[in-house]
Amino acid sequence: MPSRRLGLSLGVDLVPVKTCSFDCPFCEVCRTTCHTVERRAYVPVADVLAELDDWLAAGGEADIITVAGSGEPTLHSGFGEILAGISARCSIPTALLTNSSLMHLPEVRTAAAHASIVKVSLSAWDGASFARVNRAHPSLDFDAMVAGLRALRAEHEGAIWMEVFLMAGLNDAPADVERIAVLARGIGPDRIQLNTVVRPPADRSAVAVTAEALEALAGRFEPRAEVIAGFTGSPPAAAPVSSDRVVGMLARRPCTAADIGVSFGLAADAAAALLAGLRSAGRITTEPRENGVYYSAKS
């Protein structure tokens, strides 16, 4: 999939849709149906690595391999073993995309250290905002999560990136963003990225912050935050394409025609024609947004 942060990414999905410790209104997957903090082997480690072996044997190429998916990947008790297995099999760097909720657990921080990049999240500034912005599982404690992020920085020599997700009218007031920035300084990530609602969100009341407002808020962070832009990577040289593969991708997350073109190496007109055919067949739906039309697999 095309990632605005990481280039062309091979996603490794470790939990069923939608198993998560949060129920964020801005989530591009869907509302959380299994709200949990239970860590277990949701899918067998051996099966995940066998699929990776098949992908590599078929000549798979990517800029990065991303452990993320349809929920919170650190809920999988073997995610560190999977990250280590990926690194043993190829030279493609890895990224762990986590909502940070379980970083208070030492075993989770140890497992996360297998990733080339650990991308953490921080979009609240206290327990009350944590409940509103992330709709966190009731057993989670915001201060413990922040302490876990500080411990991760102290223990982990690799790259730590932080995403701050802002929604209009919820956590984008300058005073509140400053509170998040103060916490971020105490954690010390290598990079900070400001994000907002781009793809259709789980809760349609989630509203994007304007690009101008994000740029104005970016300077409150140290280092200065990057405002995430559109995907600018190059298409793969020969990506296999079929209707089923495209629908499978759209079942993971909504995408634009440009996203499909980049992911499968299709020209713009070819991607548009393929999507038009799938829509006529009743296999996908469309949703116009301010930044373009997004396609999703029909439920």
Secondary structure, 3 states (H helix, E strand, C coil): CEECCCEEEEEEECCCCCEECCCCCCCCCCCCCEECCCCECCCCHHHHHHHHHHHHHCCCCCCEEEEECCECHHHECCHHHHHHHHHHHCCCCEEEECCCCCCCCHHHHHHHCCCCEEEEECCCCCHHHHHHHHCCCCCCCHHHHHHHHHHHHHHCCCEEEEEEECCCCCCCCHHHHHHHHHHHHHHCCCEEEEECCCCCCCCCCCCCCCHHHHHHHHCCCCCCCEECCCCCCCCCCCCCCCHHHHHHHHHHCCECHHHHHHHHCCCHHHHHHHHHHHHHCCCEEEEEECCEEEEEECC
